[in-house]
């Protein structure tokens, strides 16, 4: 009996099956990515975008087509990554408008809705380019409209859509010279065809095939453009901004002329922006005036292409030499030295640091020492950004796929890094992947990561490591003293008046962690009073005679820190001490001269003590 209509349940199945097909074939799509920029990430971006959409509808128990499509559209906007992801978001948004209020639709109206979705994509793009995903979308939707009167079942209709999409995909090199020169089809178009493959199979009642690793790892040999002149706007900038009464046309007008590949999708209360620009700082300033920036990502496409040509950063431990024990990864805020990370094979995921229009990956493109030199001399106050999910995917790809993996992140109250890690988790194939929120930052985060890596190296299983991480999180704290309010003012944490009054009165903040947030603990009048109050606070938190691990934090050498550490050592059993400067994520707001103590109380049954 042929399926003659589309309802919410079937639409959900289509989204999930199409997403799974793209997710499994993302590396194929990455390998043929040469337009608009040969940065090798179209497959990953499409897979991340579709995975976010599929996750939103996966557990819906609703047969109402309009409601399921609305959920998918909102998730596609919030989860969109890259140019291709925003195009897919507009496609889902167009379907949502067409399906609005409908519990189910017959073949003819489904075909009309698909054409409306494609039109929505064309209207959203400032300068549509033929030979790309939009050409494939148009061919598939036009075939659906033409074929609907000839068929009685949804399977036949979607099969014709797929055939038309495949034919249009084959023609993309004839339409776009860069594809013809490289000898490939359009990567975005390939991703859309792969989505249709999965959708067709589920409607026809066919299983999604198993993908063999050898096939998935196969690479396409083609010429990648190497002339830097073809990248006229260097930074791929993406933002999620929340506010009220956003209109797509007005938003596009705000950012028009500020770059290329401009795409904006909005639900009315939140919008997602994608643009290629040479001035990401200007984009951020305009967006901040429109609403609250909830997420931001700035990728250097020139660097991405250079890394792709050089095969990217090597793994700390070659795949063939890695042990079978769980792998431990962290983000760059953990402040662990390269020596420690190499010893335990701890891969890092870098956060982003922006000085004006210059974008750096923390600990990779800019060292801690270089950051603090620029902090003092650069007229632009640095801003920081969470790593995009793709960075987690790339770091996890450095771990052998038969190993379990554990990713430990900075506190989710301080950064969206943990959320990015969860997005990336949908794209990797490790037998088990756990993501742990340290509830901390800097050396507090670093001590937990190092402990976990040591347990893994000793043969502990992932459940035991996670159980101890929860205990270490409870037992870890921080007391930190700032020597100036200037950097809090520059970062927008306090106003200019508050900074001036505080400086005139000699007031210096002493901060601590509570429930994953940095909060004020007390204020001191000058450095001498700060030292006394820091000592008092640490004495209250670290009782005499206990065993403790210390993370000594300083931006520039601190004599006060030496004295405090010596005092703790005289009255407590210090099991281990790590000392260093914090990454730019903390340093951008703390400023030179800040010093503090992370402490981790050691229990009697601690497996490492």
N, C-alpha and C positions, 0 to 999 in steps of 0.2 A: 504494500500500500504506500504510494508516494506521499511524502510530506508536502502539504499544499500551503503552509503558512509559516510565518516566523513569529514566535512569541518570546517572552522574556527568558524562559528556560533554554530555548535553542540559541538565542543570541548569546547568552552566557557561555554555552558550550562552544560556539564559534570563536568567541574572544579567547577563551582558554586554550583551545586547540591551535589557533593561529599563533598565539603568543608562544606556545611550547615549540612549534616548528621553527620560529625565528630564533628563539633562545638556543636551540640545539645547533643552528647553522650560523651563528653570529660570526664565527671566525671566517667562514667562506665570504660573508658579506664584507667584513673588515678588509680582507685581502684584495678585493676589487675596488675599494673606495679611492677614487681619484678626483671626484667632483662633489662640491665646489672647491674643496681643499683635500689634497691627498694626505690626510692625517690618520687614516686607518682606524676610524672609530665608529663608522656608520652602523655596523652590525651590533656593536656593544650598545650604542645609543638607542637603536630600535628595540633591542631585546630588553633593556632597562625600562623603556617607556611602555612597551606592551606588557611586561611583567607587572608593572604597577597597576595597569588597567585590569589585568586578569586577577590580580590579588583582590582588588576591590569588589569584584563580582563573584569570586569563586564560591563563597559561602552564602550567597543570596538564595533564599528560598522564595522566589517571587516569579510568577509567570507573566506579570504585566510588562510588556515590551518597553513602554515608555519609561517606567521607573528604572528598569535595569539599564537601559541606554543612558539615562541621566546620570546614574552612578558611574557608569563607565566613562562618560564624557568628563565629569569633574575629576576623576582619578587620572585620566589621560593628560589633562592640563597640568595638574600638580606634579605628575610624575614624568612629564616630557623631558627628554634629554636630547640636545643637539637639534640641528635643522630638521632632520628626518622625524624626530620625536614630536616636534611642534606641528609638522605637517599631519602626522597621524592624529594629533590632538584635535586639529581642525576637522579632520575627517569624522572622528567620533562625535565632535560637537555638532556637525551637520546632520549626522544620523539621529542624534538626540533631538534636535529640533523637528526633524521629519517624523520621528516616532512619538513625539510628545502627545500624551493623552490616549495613546492607542494600546490596547491590551494585546492585540496581534494583528498582523497584516497579511494579505494574500500576495501572490507572486508579483502582480502588476504594481502594487503599491510599494513593495519592497524594492523593486527595480527603480521606481521613481525616487524613493528615498536615497538610494545609492547615488543617483545622479545629482540629487540635491547636496549630498555630502561632498561630492567631487567639486561641485560649483562653489561650495563654501571654502574649499581649499584654494581654488584659483583666486577667489576674492580676497583671501587673506595675504596673498603673496604680492609684494610690490612689483616685482619684475619676474613673472613666471618664465622658466626656461624649459623649452621642449627637449625631450631626450632624457628626462629625469622621472622620478616617481610620479609626478603629476600626469605625465603622458600615459603611463601605465594605468593609473587610476581612471583616467578619462576613457581609455579604450575598454576597460573592464565594465565600467558603469554604462557606457553606451551599448555594449553588447547585451547587458542585462535588460535594458529597456527594449531592445529589438527582439530579444529571445523570449521575453515573458509571455507574449500571446501564443507562442508555439508549444509551450510546455505546461504540464499539469503538476510537476513536482519541483521542489526547491533544489534537489540534488542536480537535476538536469540544468537548471538555471545557473547554479554556481559553477558547474563544470564548464559551461560556455564562457562564463566570466573568467575563469582561470585560463582557458585556452586563449582568449583575447588578450589577457594580461601577459601571457608568455610570448605571444606574437609581438605585442608592443615592446616588450623588454628586448627582444632580439633586434628590434629596429633602432634602439637608442643609440648605438654607435654611429648610425647613419645621420642622426640628428645633432649629435654633439661631438665636435672634433676631438676633444680631449679623451673621450672614450675610445674613439676610433684609433687614435695614435697609441693608446695603451693596450688596445686589443681586448677590452672588457665591456660588459654591459653596465648600466647604471646600478650602483650599489643600493640606493634607496628603492629603486624599482624592483631589484632582486628581492629585497626584504619584503616588499608588499606582495609580490608573487608567492613568496614562501608563506606569508600569512594566509593567502588564499588557499594554498595547498592544504594547510592544516584545517582550515574552515571547511573545505570540500570534503575532506576525509571524515570529519565528525558528522556532517550532514548525511553522507552516504553510508554511515555506520561502519566505516573502516577504521582499524586501529592506527594510531600514530606509529610509524615504524621505528625500530631501534636504530640509532645512528652509531656506526662503528667509529671508534676513536681515530683509526688510521685515515678514514675518509674526512672526518672533521678537521684533522690537523693538516690535511693536504693544502698546499699553498699554490697560488696562481702566479706564474712568472709573467710579469708585464713591466713595462717601463713606467716608472713613477716620475712625474714632473719634478725637476730639481731646481728650477730657476726661481730664486726668491721673489722675483718681480711678479710672479703670478699670485702671490699672497699680498693683496693691496691693503687689506685690513687684517691685522695680525692676531687680534684677541677675540676668541669666541666667548661672548659674555651672555650669561643666562641669569635671570632673576625671577623670584617669586615674590610678589608684592600684594599685601592685603590692605583693603580700604573699602570704599563704598561707591556704588553707582558707576563702575567703570564701563566705558563704551569702547569697543574695538577700534572704530574709526578714529576716535579722539586719541586713543593711546598710540596708534600708528603715526598720527600726525605729530605727537610729542617727540617721537624718536626718529622720524623720517629725516634723512639727510645726515644722520650721525654715524652711518655705516652701511653695510650691505647685508644681504640675507636676513632682513628684518622680518620677524614673525612675532605676533602677539596673539595670545588666546586668553579669553577671560570668561569667568562665570558671572561677572558683575561685582562680586565682592573680592575676588582675587584675580590677578593676571600673571601669566607666565610670559616672559620676554626672552627672545633669542635674537642676537645681533652680532655681526662681525664688525669690529671697530678698532681703531688705533688709539682710542681714548676711553678706556673703560671707566676711568674716574668720572668723566663727564656723564656717562650713562648712569652711574650710581647716584650722582647728585640729583639728576632729573627725577629718577625713580623715587628717591627719598622724599621729594616734595609731593609725590602723588599718594604715598601711603607708607606702610611699615614694611621694610624689606625683610622677609622671613628666610629666604635662601638666596645665595648668590654663588656664582662660579665663573671664574675667568681663566680660560685656557689659552696658552701661547701656542698657536697652531704651527708656527715656524719650528718651534722646539719639538712639537709632537712629530712633525714630519722628519726632522733630523734624527730623532730617536728611532722612528720606524725604520729608517734606512740603515741605522747602525744596530738594529735588533733590540734597542732599548737597554735599560739597566740590567746588568746580569744579576742572577740570584746570588745571595751571600754564600749559599752552599749549593753547588751544582746538583741538579735533580738526581743524577746517578749516585751521588755520594750522600744523599739525605737519609737519615735513619727512619725507622718505621714508627717512631714515637710521635705523639701529637705535636704539630707545629704551633708556635706562638708568634703572633704578630701584634703590632701596636701602631698607633698614630704617632706623628713626630712630636707631639707635646709631651711624651714620656721622658724626654731629655736623657735618654740612655746613650752613652758614647758608642762610636762605631766599633771600638775594641770589644765592648761587652756584647753588642749585637752580633758581631762576627763569631764570637766564642760560642754563642747559643743559637745562631742562625735565626735571629729575630728580625724579620723583614718589617720595614716601617711604611706607613702610608702618610705622605706629606700633606700637611695643611698648606694653604696658600697665604703668602704675605704680599701686600701691594703697597708700593711707594709711588703715589701718583699713578702714572700710566705704566709703571713697570711691575711685572708680576713674577714672583719667585715661588718655587716649591721649597718649603721649609726643610732645612737640613740637606737639600740636594742641590738647588740652584744658589742658595745663600746659606753660609754657615752662621752659627751663633755669634761668632766674633764679628763677622761682616755686618750682621744685623745691627749690633749695638753701635758700630761705627757710624752707620747710616742714621740710626735713631737720633744721634747727637747732631749730625751735620746736615741731614736732608731737610729741606723746608717743608716737605710733605710728611705729615704724620702718617705712619703706617696703619693700614687696616688689614684684617685677617679674614680668611674665609675657610669654611669646611672643605675637605677634599670631595670632589665629585665621586659618585659610586665607581666610575671607571678606574680611578686610582686604586680602589680596593680590589677590583677585578684583576688589575695588572699585578698587584702584589701577591694575591692569592694564586695567580698563574705561575708564580715562582716557587710554589710548593707542589711537590709531587702529588698527583691526584688520588693516589691510594692512601694518603695520610689524612687523619683527622686534623682539624685546624681550629684554633682559638684566636679570636681577634679581641683585643682589650682596648677600649677607647677612653678618651677624655670624658669627663662628666657630661651627660646629655643636657644638663641645665646650663652649661656654658657654651655648647656648640652643637650644631646639627650633624657632627661627625658620626655619632652612633647611628643616626637615621640613614646616613649614606651607606654605612656598613651593611645594614639590614637590606637595603635596596640591592646591593651588590651580591648578597648571599643567594639571590634567586638565579644567578648566572653561573655559579661554579658547581663542580661535580665531585667535591670531596665527600667521602662516605658520611662525615658528620662535620658540621661547622657551627660553632657556638660564638656568639657575640656578647661580650661582657662589658657593662658600664662600670668603669672604675669609681664613679662618683667623685673623682678627684682630678688633678692635673699635675703637670711637671713631675718632680721626683716622687710624689706620692703615687701617681700613676705608674712611674717607672719602677718603683720598688715592687709593686704588685706584679708587673710584667716580668721582671727578673725572677721573682719567686716562682711564678708559674712556669717559666722556661726551665728553671733548675729542677722543679718537680718532674716536668716532662722528660728531661734528660736522664733523670734517675729511674724512669720507667713507670711513673704514676699514670693512671688512666684519667681520661678527661673529666669524669664525674668527681673524682677525688680532687682534682685541680680546681674545679668550679666551686666545690664545697669550701675549700680553703680560701679561695678568692673572696667569697662572701664574708668570711671571718676577717680576713686582712682589711677588707673595705671598712668593716665596723671599727677596726682597731687603728685606722690611719687618720691622722689629723695634721693641721698646719697652723702655724702662727707666723705672720709675715709683717715686717715694718717697712713702710715707704718713707723715703727721705725728702720727697717733694710731691706736691699735688699737681704739678704742671702736666704730667703725662696723663693723669686721670682727666684733666680738663681738655687736653687735646683730643682724647678719645671720646669725649662727650659724656663721661661718667659723672662729672660735676660741671656746673656753670663757671663762667669767668669770674663772676662776683665771689662765688664760694672759694675758688682757688685763691683770689687776691686776699680775702679776709683770712683764710686759713694760713696763708704765707705770712701775713702781717702779724698774726697771733702766734706763729711758730707751731701751729697744730699739725701733727703728722698722724695719719691713720695707721692703726694696727688691725689687720684683717685675719679672718679664719675661715675654715670651711664648715658648712652646716647643711646637711641633706643635699650635697652636691652643688651648693651655691657658695660663692665667696661673699661673706658678709662682714660688716664692721664689728670689731670686738671692743675697741676702746680708742681713745685719742691721747696723744702724748704732746707735751709742750717741749719740743726740741729733742735732739738726739739722746741726751743723757736720760731724760725722762722715758724716752722710747725704749732704751736699753733696760731700764728698771722694770717697766711694765711688760716687756717681752719676757724677761726672766721670770717675773711673777706668773704670767699666763702659762709658761711652759712647766713651771714647778707644779701648778695645779693640775695640768694634764698628764704629766709624766711623774708618777709617784716615786719616791725614793725606793731603791732596791729592785725595781723591775728590770726585766730584760727588754731592750728596745733596739729597733733599727732606726737610723737617722738619715735623712736626706737634707743636706745643707745647701741652701739656695742663696746665691749672691750674684748681684750684677755689679761687677767690680769687686776687688778684694775688700772684705769687711772685717775689721779688727773686732767689732762687737760680736760677730758670728763666731770668731775663734774663741772668745771668752765664754760665750754661752755654751758652745759645744764642750769646752773643757769642763765647765761646771756640771753639765749633764753626765759626762764621763766619770766624774768623781763620786756621784751619788747613785748611778745606775750601771747596770751591766749592758754596755753598748755592743750588740752582736755584730753590727755592720754599719759602716758609714759610706755614703755616696755624696760627693760634693760637685757642684757645677752651677753654671748659669742657666736660667730658664730659656725656653724657646721664645720666639718673638710673640707668640700668642699671649703669653703672660707679660713679657717684657715691654710690649707696646703700651701697656697701661700702668705697669709698675714703675718703669723708668730707672735710669742709672742710680746706683746707691742702695737700691732695695735689697733687703736680706731677710731670710726667714728659715724656719726649721719645719720640715716634714718629719713626723714621727710615726712609727708603727710598733705598737706594743706587741711583745712576743709571748704567746701563750705557752704553757708548760709542755703541751703535746705538739707544738709546732714541728712540722716534718723536716724543716731545714735548720733548726737551731740545736 
